[in-house]
């Protein structure tokens, strides 16, 4: 009976792991697409983020610094995707902390839209960031729940970690 429960728990953890990884990789893939679309459609976003000359941003050109910044962000997203697929522990903890902290974007965005905090970006971009933050926070909660029940990347925890057979010595 105990072995059947353990097998069921392991199977549930494996299903959770696969689903979690798929959703996170899909999220990173969608962020890759959003970054490319923003780079092509609104290059001023990158120029404003780097505090570069806004005259070049309004002409629709891509300064070298924004190109390097864009490539670095894409490389980081690809690295996080690869780390998710390969179940790197540091990627799990980095993503968990970042996803859970992203909820702070919601009140900050609201304050920006209400002109309490100065806004450097267009309102549609602030709303987009807030929507992305909600998805990130939901993924963070899912990751937290999976970690509590199954361990990092929802890999089955050992018995001693689950608290079933603590050594007495």
C-alpha positions in Angstrom: 0.0 0.0 0.0 2.8 2.4 0.9 4.6 1.7 -2.3 1.4 2.3 -4.3 1.0 5.7 -2.6 4.7 6.5 -3.3 4.3 5.6 -6.9 1.1 7.7 -7.2 2.9 10.6 -5.6 5.9 10.2 -8.0 3.6 10.1 -11.0 1.7 13.2 -9.9 5.0 15.0 -9.3 6.2 14.0 -12.8 3.0 15.3 -14.4 3.3 18.5 -12.4 6.9 18.9 -13.4 6.2 18.4 -17.1 3.2 20.8 -17.1 5.1 23.4 -15.1 8.1 23.2 -17.4 5.8 23.5 -20.5 4.0 26.5 -19.2 7.2 28.3 -18.2 9.0 27.6 -21.5 5.8 28.8 -23.3 5.8 31.9 -21.2 9.5 32.6 -22.0 8.7 31.9 -25.7 5.9 34.4 -25.6 8.2 36.9 -23.9 10.7 36.4 -26.7 8.0 37.2 -29.3 6.8 40.2 -27.3 10.4 41.5 -27.0 10.9 41.2 -30.8 7.6 42.9 -31.6 8.3 45.7 -29.2 11.8 46.1 -30.7 10.4 46.3 -34.2 7.2 48.3 -33.5 8.2 50.6 -30.6 12.0 50.9 -30.5 11.6 54.0 -28.3 10.8 51.6 -25.4 14.3 50.3 -25.4 15.8 53.7 -25.9 13.8 55.1 -22.9 14.8 52.1 -20.8 18.5 52.9 -21.4 17.9 56.7 -21.0 19.4 57.4 -24.4 18.8 60.4 -26.6 15.1 60.4 -27.4 15.6 62.1 -30.8 17.0 58.9 -32.3 14.1 57.0 -30.8 11.5 59.1 -32.4 13.1 58.6 -35.8 12.6 54.9 -35.5 16.2 54.0 -35.6 17.9 51.5 -33.3 21.0 52.8 -31.6 23.9 50.4 -31.0 23.3 50.4 -27.2 19.6 49.4 -27.6 20.7 46.7 -30.1 23.1 45.2 -27.6 20.5 45.5 -24.8 18.0 43.8 -27.0 20.3 40.9 -27.8 21.3 40.6 -24.2 17.7 40.3 -23.0 16.9 37.7 -25.7 20.0 35.7 -24.7 18.9 35.8 -21.1 15.4 34.6 -22.0 16.9 31.8 -24.1 19.2 30.8 -21.1 16.2 30.8 -18.8 14.3 28.6 -21.2 17.2 26.2 -21.5 17.6 26.1 -17.8 13.9 25.3 -17.4 14.1 22.4 -19.8 17.3 21.1 -18.2 15.9 21.8 -14.7 18.7 23.9 -13.4 18.2 24.6 -9.7 19.4 28.2 -9.9 16.9 28.9 -12.7 14.1 27.6 -10.6 15.0 29.8 -7.6 15.7 32.9 -9.8 12.4 32.4 -11.7 10.5 31.8 -8.5 11.7 34.9 -6.8 11.3 37.1 -9.9 7.8 35.7 -10.6 6.6 36.2 -7.1 8.1 39.7 -6.9 6.5 40.7 -10.2 3.2 41.4 -8.3 4.8 44.6 -7.2 4.4 45.8 -10.8 0.6 46.0 -10.4 0.5 48.8 -7.8 3.4 50.5 -9.4 1.6 50.5 -12.8 -1.6 51.7 -11.2 0.3 54.6 -9.6 1.9 55.4 -13.0 -1.4 55.4 -14.7 -2.8 57.7 -12.0 0.2 60.1 -12.5 1.3 59.6 -8.9 4.6 58.2 -10.2 6.1 59.8 -13.3 5.7 57.7 -16.4 8.4 57.3 -19.0 6.5 54.8 -21.2 3.2 54.9 -23.0 0.2 53.8 -21.0 -0.4 50.7 -23.2 3.1 49.5 -22.3 2.4 49.9 -18.6 -0.8 47.9 -19.0 1.1 45.3 -20.9 3.7 45.0 -18.1 0.9 44.7 -15.6 -0.8 41.9 -17.5 2.6 40.0 -17.9 3.1 40.5 -14.1 -0.2 38.7 -13.4 0.9 35.7 -15.5 4.3 35.7 -13.8 2.8 35.8 -10.4 0.4 32.9 -11.2 3.4 30.9 -12.4 5.3 31.8 -9.2 2.5 30.6 -7.0 2.3 27.4 -9.1 6.1 26.9 -8.7 5.9 27.5 -5.0 3.1 25.0 -4.6 5.0 22.4 -6.7 8.2 23.0 -4.7 6.3 22.5 -1.4 4.8 19.2 -2.5 7.4 17.7 -4.9 10.6 19.7 -4.6 12.6 21.8 -7.0 11.2 21.6 -10.6 8.5 19.2 -9.0 11.0 16.4 -9.0 10.0 13.8 -6.5 11.5 14.6 -3.1 13.4 12.0 -1.1 11.6 10.4 1.9 13.8 12.2 4.4 12.9 15.6 2.8 9.2 14.8 3.0 9.6 14.0 6.7 8.7 10.3 6.5 11.9 8.8 7.7 14.1 11.3 9.6 17.3 9.7 10.8 17.4 9.5 14.6 21.2 9.8 15.0 
